[in-house]
């Protein structure tokens, strides 16, 4: 009987994994009672609890964690533990369940990104707040680009998350290793005026240089972000600096606007 219980499909998913993935709590309970392997994994090390978490089936997660299932197993494809998946997808209820089960809120098996980094990157302010209340570090840097949660949030325009992190004391001058950009550089480049404003109020340097020697106003102008250019000018950013082709941020913006 056990062999048939742990049958797996071409992706390595057992009946229990499939039931967990699709949120069938009653089937999950029956299979566990029959002796199904609760730690059965696919070729990427995804276990039943991984599938339940990825698809926000909190009732299934609750059932599985009560059996003492391993809540720390990372998949080998992305290197994320269940709590990282839940944080990345904004499933606050599942994050809370996993924390209650003892999940490591600083887990970072691959790339060095912890759950709070994943939540910040995707704009899940409720999850960020939940993790901070549990003691998650706001200055943690990933091992790929050395970006902190506030860098990820600023880059992607998540003003509510940036605001939370600033309030928690996150540094606004941290630079990544790939482009040497600070949060305000990322926000300016991507046209997130509300984030730029928040960062300026927090004391961010508006004349900071990135790897290419560009200030935030230059980054904004290069990418045609007129509202950010205007905002930075009002804050006193130097709009008169000339590049090697004789352009100022304003003349470059005019060229881009004309071409568009």
C-alpha positions as CSV (number, residue, x, y, z in Angstrom):
1,X,0.0,0.0,0.0
2,X,2.8,2.4,0.9
3,X,4.3,2.1,-2.5
4,X,1.1,3.2,-4.2
5,X,0.7,6.0,-1.7
6,X,4.0,7.4,-2.7
7,X,3.6,7.0,-6.5
8,X,4.8,10.1,-8.3
9,X,4.2,11.8,-11.6
10,X,6.7,12.9,-14.2
11,X,7.5,16.0,-12.1
12,X,8.1,13.9,-9.0
13,X,4.9,14.9,-7.3
14,X,3.2,12.3,-5.1
15,X,-0.6,12.1,-4.5
16,X,0.0,14.0,-1.2
17,X,1.9,16.8,-3.0
18,X,-0.8,17.1,-5.6
19,X,-3.5,17.3,-3.0
20,X,-1.5,19.9,-1.1
21,X,-0.8,21.9,-4.2
22,X,-4.5,22.1,-5.0
23,X,-5.7,22.8,-1.5
24,X,-7.6,19.6,-0.8
25,X,-7.2,19.5,2.9
26,X,-9.6,16.5,3.4
27,X,-7.5,14.4,0.9
28,X,-4.3,15.5,2.5
29,X,-5.6,14.3,5.9
30,X,-6.7,11.0,4.5
31,X,-3.4,10.4,2.8
32,X,-1.4,11.3,6.0
33,X,-3.6,8.9,8.0
34,X,-2.9,6.2,5.5
35,X,0.9,6.7,5.9
36,X,1.8,8.9,2.9
37,X,5.3,10.3,3.1
38,X,5.0,13.9,4.3
39,X,8.6,14.7,3.2
40,X,8.3,13.3,-0.4
41,X,10.1,15.6,-2.7
42,X,10.3,16.4,-6.4
43,X,13.6,16.7,-8.4
44,X,13.7,20.3,-7.1
45,X,13.2,19.2,-3.5
46,X,9.7,20.6,-3.3
47,X,7.8,18.8,-0.6
48,X,4.0,18.8,0.1
49,X,4.3,21.8,2.4
50,X,6.2,23.7,-0.3
51,X,3.3,23.2,-2.7
52,X,0.7,24.2,-0.1
53,X,2.6,27.4,0.7
54,X,3.2,28.4,-2.9
55,X,-0.5,28.2,-3.6
56,X,-1.6,29.8,-0.3
57,X,-3.5,26.9,1.2
58,X,-3.2,27.9,4.8
59,X,-5.5,25.0,6.0
60,X,-3.2,22.5,4.4
61,X,-0.1,24.2,5.8
62,X,-1.7,24.0,9.2
63,X,-2.4,20.3,8.8
64,X,1.2,19.5,7.6
65,X,3.0,21.5,10.2
66,X,1.2,19.8,13.0
67,X,2.8,16.5,12.0
68,X,6.2,18.0,12.5
69,X,7.0,18.3,8.8
70,X,10.3,20.1,7.9
71,X,9.4,23.8,7.4
72,X,13.0,24.7,6.4
73,X,13.5,22.6,3.3
74,X,14.7,24.9,0.4
75,X,13.9,24.0,-3.2
76,X,16.9,23.5,-5.3
77,X,15.7,25.5,-8.3
78,X,15.2,28.9,-6.6
79,X,16.7,28.2,-3.1
80,X,13.6,29.3,-1.3
81,X,12.3,27.9,1.9
82,X,8.5,27.7,2.5
83,X,8.5,31.0,4.4
84,X,10.4,32.7,1.6
85,X,7.8,31.6,-0.9
86,X,5.0,32.8,1.3
87,X,6.7,36.2,1.9
88,X,7.4,36.6,-1.8
89,X,3.8,35.9,-2.8
90,X,2.3,38.1,0.0
91,X,0.6,35.3,1.9
92,X,0.7,36.9,5.4
93,X,-1.5,34.2,7.0
94,X,0.8,31.5,5.8
95,X,3.9,33.4,6.9
96,X,2.3,33.7,10.4
97,X,1.6,30.0,10.5
98,X,5.1,29.1,9.5
99,X,6.6,31.5,12.1
100,X,4.4,29.8,14.7
101,X,5.9,26.5,13.6
102,X,9.4,27.8,14.1
103,X,10.4,28.7,10.6
104,X,13.6,30.7,10.3
105,X,12.7,34.3,9.4
106,X,16.3,34.9,8.3
107,X,16.5,31.9,6.0
108,X,18.6,32.6,2.9
109,X,19.8,29.4,1.2
110,X,20.4,30.9,-2.2
111,X,21.3,34.5,-3.2
112,X,21.3,35.5,0.5
113,X,17.7,36.9,0.2
114,X,15.7,36.5,3.3
115,X,11.9,36.5,3.5
116,X,11.8,40.2,4.2
117,X,13.8,40.9,1.1
118,X,11.4,38.9,-1.0
119,X,8.4,40.6,0.6
120,X,9.9,44.1,0.1
121,X,10.8,43.3,-3.5
122,X,7.2,42.5,-4.3
123,X,5.6,45.2,-2.3
124,X,3.9,43.2,0.4
125,X,3.8,45.7,3.2
126,X,1.8,43.6,5.5
127,X,4.3,40.8,5.3
128,X,7.2,43.2,5.8
129,X,5.6,44.6,8.9
130,X,4.8,41.1,10.2
131,X,8.4,40.0,9.8
132,X,9.8,43.2,11.3
133,X,7.6,42.6,14.4
134,X,9.1,39.2,14.6
135,X,12.6,40.7,14.6
136,X,13.6,40.3,11.0
137,X,16.7,42.3,10.1
138,X,16.1,45.3,7.8
139,X,19.7,45.7,6.8
140,X,20.3,42.2,5.5
141,X,22.1,42.2,2.1
142,X,21.8,39.5,-0.6
143,X,24.9,37.8,-1.8
144,X,24.1,38.4,-5.5
145,X,24.0,42.2,-5.7
146,X,24.3,43.2,-2.0
147,X,20.9,45.0,-2.0
148,X,18.9,45.5,1.1
149,X,15.1,45.3,1.4
150,X,14.8,49.1,1.0
151,X,16.8,49.0,-2.2
152,X,14.5,46.3,-3.6
153,X,11.4,48.2,-2.5
154,X,12.7,51.5,-4.0
155,X,13.7,50.0,-7.3
156,X,10.2,48.5,-7.7
157,X,8.3,51.6,-6.5
158,X,6.8,50.2,-3.4
159,X,6.3,53.4,-1.4
160,X,4.4,51.9,1.5
161,X,7.2,49.4,2.0
162,X,9.9,52.1,1.8
163,X,8.0,54.1,4.3
164,X,7.8,51.2,6.7
165,X,11.5,50.4,6.4
166,X,12.6,54.1,6.9
167,X,10.5,54.2,10.0
168,X,12.3,51.0,11.2
169,X,15.6,52.7,10.7
170,X,16.7,51.3,7.4
171,X,19.7,53.0,5.8
172,X,18.9,55.1,2.8
173,X,22.5,55.4,1.5
174,X,23.3,51.7,1.0
175,X,24.7,50.9,-2.5
176,X,24.5,47.7,-4.5
177,X,27.7,46.1,-5.9
178,X,26.6,45.8,-9.6
179,X,25.6,49.4,-10.4
180,X,26.6,51.1,-7.2
181,X,23.2,52.7,-6.9
182,X,21.5,53.8,-3.7
183,X,17.7,53.5,-3.2
184,X,17.1,57.0,-4.5
185,X,19.1,56.3,-7.6
186,X,17.0,53.2,-8.3
187,X,13.7,55.1,-7.6
188,X,14.7,58.0,-9.9
189,X,15.9,55.8,-12.7
190,X,12.6,53.9,-12.7
191,X,10.4,57.0,-12.3
192,X,9.0,56.4,-8.8
193,X,8.5,60.0,-7.8
194,X,6.6,59.1,-4.5
195,X,9.6,56.9,-3.4
196,X,12.1,59.6,-4.4
197,X,10.2,62.1,-2.2
198,X,10.1,59.7,0.8
199,X,13.8,59.1,0.5
200,X,14.6,62.8,0.2
201,X,12.6,63.5,3.4
202,X,14.7,60.8,5.1
203,X,17.9,62.6,4.1
204,X,19.0,60.7,1.0
205,X,21.8,62.3,-0.9
206,X,20.4,63.7,-4.2
207,X,23.9,64.1,-5.7
208,X,25.1,60.6,-5.1
209,X,27.0,59.1,-8.0
210,X,26.5,55.6,-9.4
211,X,29.0,53.3,-11.2
212,X,28.6,55.4,-14.4
213,X,29.0,58.7,-12.6
214,X,25.3,59.5,-12.9
215,X,23.4,61.4,-10.2
216,X,19.7,60.6,-9.6
217,X,18.6,63.5,-11.8
218,X,20.8,62.2,-14.6
219,X,19.3,58.7,-14.2
220,X,15.8,60.1,-14.3
221,X,16.5,62.2,-17.3
222,X,18.2,59.4,-19.2
223,X,15.1,57.3,-18.8
224,X,12.6,60.1,-19.6
225,X,11.2,60.4,-16.1
226,X,10.2,64.1,-16.3
227,X,8.2,64.2,-13.1
228,X,11.2,62.9,-11.1
229,X,13.6,65.4,-12.8
230,X,11.2,68.2,-11.8
231,X,11.0,66.9,-8.2
232,X,14.8,66.7,-7.9
233,X,15.3,70.1,-9.4
234,X,12.9,71.6,-6.9
235,X,14.9,69.9,-4.2
236,X,18.1,71.6,-5.4
237,X,19.7,68.9,-7.5
238,X,22.3,70.2,-10.0
239,X,20.7,70.3,-13.4
240,X,23.5,72.2,-15.0
241,X,26.2,69.5,-15.1
242,X,27.3,68.7,-18.6
243,X,28.2,65.2,-19.9
244,X,30.9,64.5,-22.5
245,X,28.4,65.2,-25.4
246,X,27.5,68.6,-23.9
247,X,24.1,67.6,-22.6
248,X,22.6,68.7,-19.3
249,X,19.8,66.5,-17.7
250,X,17.2,69.0,-19.1
251,X,18.5,69.0,-22.6
252,X,18.8,65.2,-22.6
253,X,15.2,64.9,-21.3
254,X,14.1,67.3,-24.1
255,X,15.7,65.1,-26.7
256,X,14.1,62.0,-25.3
257,X,10.7,63.6,-25.0
258,X,11.0,64.8,-28.7
259,X,12.0,61.3,-29.9
260,X,9.1,59.8,-28.0
